[in-house]
Amino acid sequence: QSTPSRAGYFRWIICALLLLGVTKNYMDRQVLGVLKTTLQHDLGWNEIDYGNLVFAFQAAYAIGMVVVGRIVDRLGVKLGYAVTMVFWSLASMAHAAGSSLTTFLFARSTLGLGEAGVFPASIKAVAEWFPKKERSLAIGIFNAGTNFGAILTPLVVPWITIHWGWRWAFLITGAIGFAWLILWLLLYD
């Protein structure tokens, strides 16, 4: 089918799913920053250790942008985005098992590699679902998820941490990806 004739208004539901996916993406990457002081206290990190964690994420993300984009092209948007969501959600949850700088470096690198799929998959989905005259709007909408994630994380993560501990903050934000995945697999066709 041609892009303009695809499912009428249903394309906006797809856009909403993309918005939620990007929001979840930015929540996962922000948890570490929100918990920085707590983790430095509990795990004995200094500023250099924290800087190394940020570097590990950014380096893996940069590599992932090249690699994961190719994977999304090969698998298609539905499966490619699903695979990357599972990968980065598990990586986010893996932080909860961290007890040393080394385990956090591994979790951060894995998170960066997996999260790199969000924009290639989202942009490709927009190209498949939206006519050219609406693509910039759709991309702008899902990109708003970066700010929603940055706003929600400092509101939600401290509350979770106070009530259940910092490990649960990683587990809960990571698990959101599996709720999103159910909607994605049911709705994206």
C-alpha positions as CSV (number, residue, x, y, z in Angstrom):
1,Q,0.0,0.0,0.0
2,S,1.1,3.5,-0.6
3,T,2.0,5.5,2.5
4,P,-0.9,8.1,2.2
5,S,-3.6,5.4,2.1
6,R,-2.4,3.4,5.1
7,A,-5.0,3.0,7.8
8,G,-6.3,6.6,7.9
9,Y,-6.1,8.0,11.4
10,F,-4.5,4.8,12.7
11,R,-1.1,6.2,11.8
12,W,-1.5,8.6,14.7
13,I,-1.8,5.6,17.1
14,I,1.5,4.4,15.7
15,C,2.9,7.9,16.3
16,A,1.7,7.8,19.9
17,L,3.5,4.4,20.3
18,L,6.7,6.0,18.9
19,L,6.3,8.8,21.4
20,L,5.9,6.4,24.3
21,G,8.9,4.4,23.1
22,V,11.1,7.5,23.0
23,T,9.8,8.6,26.4
24,K,10.7,5.2,27.9
25,N,14.1,5.4,26.1
26,Y,15.0,8.7,27.8
27,M,13.7,7.5,31.2
28,D,16.0,4.6,31.1
29,R,19.0,6.7,30.3
30,Q,18.2,9.3,32.9
31,V,17.8,6.9,35.9
32,L,21.5,6.8,36.5
33,G,21.8,10.6,36.6
34,V,18.9,11.0,39.0
35,L,20.4,8.3,41.3
36,K,24.0,9.6,41.0
37,T,24.4,10.7,44.6
38,T,22.7,7.7,46.0
39,L,24.8,5.3,43.9
40,Q,28.0,7.2,44.7
41,H,27.2,6.8,48.4
42,D,26.1,3.2,48.3
43,L,28.8,1.9,45.8
44,G,31.7,4.2,46.7
45,W,32.0,5.8,43.3
46,N,33.8,9.1,42.7
47,E,33.3,11.7,39.9
48,I,35.8,9.9,37.6
49,D,33.8,6.6,38.0
50,Y,30.6,8.3,37.1
51,G,32.3,10.0,34.1
52,N,33.4,6.6,32.9
53,L,29.8,5.3,33.2
54,V,28.6,8.2,31.0
55,F,31.4,7.6,28.5
56,A,30.6,3.8,28.3
57,F,27.0,4.6,27.5
58,Q,27.8,7.3,24.9
59,A,30.5,5.2,23.1
60,A,28.2,2.2,22.9
61,Y,25.3,4.4,21.7
62,A,27.5,5.9,19.0
63,I,28.5,2.4,17.8
64,G,25.0,1.2,18.1
65,M,23.6,3.9,15.9
66,V,25.5,2.4,13.0
67,V,25.0,-1.2,13.8
68,V,21.4,-1.2,15.0
69,G,20.1,0.9,12.1
70,R,21.3,-1.9,9.8
71,I,19.5,-4.4,11.9
72,V,16.2,-2.5,11.7
73,D,16.6,-2.3,8.0
74,R,17.1,-6.1,7.8
75,L,14.4,-7.2,10.3
76,G,11.9,-4.5,9.4
77,V,10.5,-1.9,11.8
78,K,8.1,-4.1,13.7
79,L,10.6,-6.8,14.6
80,G,13.6,-4.5,14.7
81,Y,12.1,-2.1,17.2
82,A,10.8,-5.0,19.3
83,V,14.2,-6.6,19.5
84,T,15.9,-3.4,20.4
85,M,13.2,-2.6,23.1
86,V,13.7,-6.0,24.7
87,F,17.5,-5.6,24.6
88,W,17.6,-2.2,26.1
89,S,14.8,-2.9,28.7
90,L,16.8,-5.9,29.9
91,A,19.9,-3.8,30.0
92,S,18.1,-1.2,32.0
93,M,16.8,-3.8,34.5
94,A,20.3,-5.3,34.7
95,H,21.5,-2.2,36.5
96,A,19.5,-3.5,39.5
97,A,21.9,-6.4,39.9
98,G,24.9,-4.1,39.8
99,S,27.1,-4.1,42.8
100,S,30.4,-2.7,41.3
101,L,31.6,-0.2,38.8
102,T,32.4,-3.1,36.4
103,T,28.9,-4.5,36.4
104,F,27.5,-1.0,35.9
105,L,29.9,-0.3,33.0
106,F,28.6,-3.5,31.4
107,A,25.0,-2.5,32.0
108,R,25.5,1.0,30.7
109,S,27.3,-0.2,27.6
110,T,24.6,-2.7,26.8
111,L,21.9,0.0,27.4
112,G,23.6,2.4,25.0
113,L,23.9,-0.2,22.4
114,G,20.3,-1.2,22.6
115,E,18.9,2.3,22.9
116,A,20.5,3.2,19.7
117,G,17.7,1.5,17.8
118,V,15.0,4.0,18.9
119,F,15.6,6.7,16.4
120,P,16.4,4.6,13.3
121,A,13.3,2.5,14.0
122,S,11.1,5.5,14.8
123,I,12.1,7.4,11.7
124,K,11.6,4.3,9.5
125,A,8.2,3.8,11.0
126,V,7.2,7.4,10.2
127,A,8.4,6.9,6.6
128,E,6.2,3.8,6.3
129,W,3.1,5.2,7.9
130,F,3.0,8.9,7.0
131,P,2.8,10.8,3.7
132,K,5.7,13.2,3.1
133,K,3.6,16.2,4.0
134,E,3.1,14.9,7.6
135,R,6.5,13.3,8.3
136,S,8.0,16.3,10.0
137,L,5.1,16.7,12.3
138,A,5.1,13.0,13.2
139,I,8.9,13.1,13.9
140,G,8.4,16.2,16.0
141,I,5.7,14.4,18.0
142,F,7.8,11.3,18.8
143,N,10.9,13.4,19.5
144,A,8.9,15.2,22.2
145,G,9.4,11.9,24.1
146,T,12.9,13.0,24.8
147,N,11.6,15.8,27.0
148,F,8.7,13.8,28.5
149,G,11.3,11.2,29.6
150,A,13.5,13.9,31.0
151,I,10.6,15.4,32.9
152,L,9.1,12.2,34.2
153,T,12.3,10.5,35.4
154,P,13.2,13.0,38.2
155,L,9.5,12.8,39.4
156,V,9.1,9.0,39.4
157,V,12.6,7.6,40.2
158,P,13.0,9.4,43.6
159,W,9.5,8.2,44.7
160,I,10.3,4.6,43.7
161,T,13.7,4.9,45.4
162,I,12.2,6.2,48.7
163,H,9.6,3.5,48.8
164,W,11.4,0.4,47.5
165,G,15.1,1.3,46.9
166,W,17.2,2.3,44.0
167,R,17.3,-1.2,42.5
168,W,13.6,-1.1,42.0
169,A,13.9,2.2,40.0
170,F,15.9,0.4,37.4
171,L,13.6,-2.7,37.4
172,I,10.4,-0.7,37.1
173,T,11.6,1.7,34.4
174,G,13.1,-1.2,32.5
175,A,9.9,-3.3,32.8
176,I,7.8,-0.5,31.2
177,G,9.4,-1.6,27.9
178,F,7.6,-4.9,28.1
179,A,4.2,-3.3,28.5
180,W,5.1,-1.1,25.5
181,L,6.2,-4.2,23.6
182,I,2.8,-5.8,24.0
183,L,1.1,-2.8,22.5
184,W,3.7,-2.6,19.7
185,L,3.3,-6.2,18.7
186,L,-0.5,-6.0,18.8
187,L,-0.9,-2.7,16.9
188,Y,2.0,-2.4,14.5
189,D,1.3,-4.1,11.2
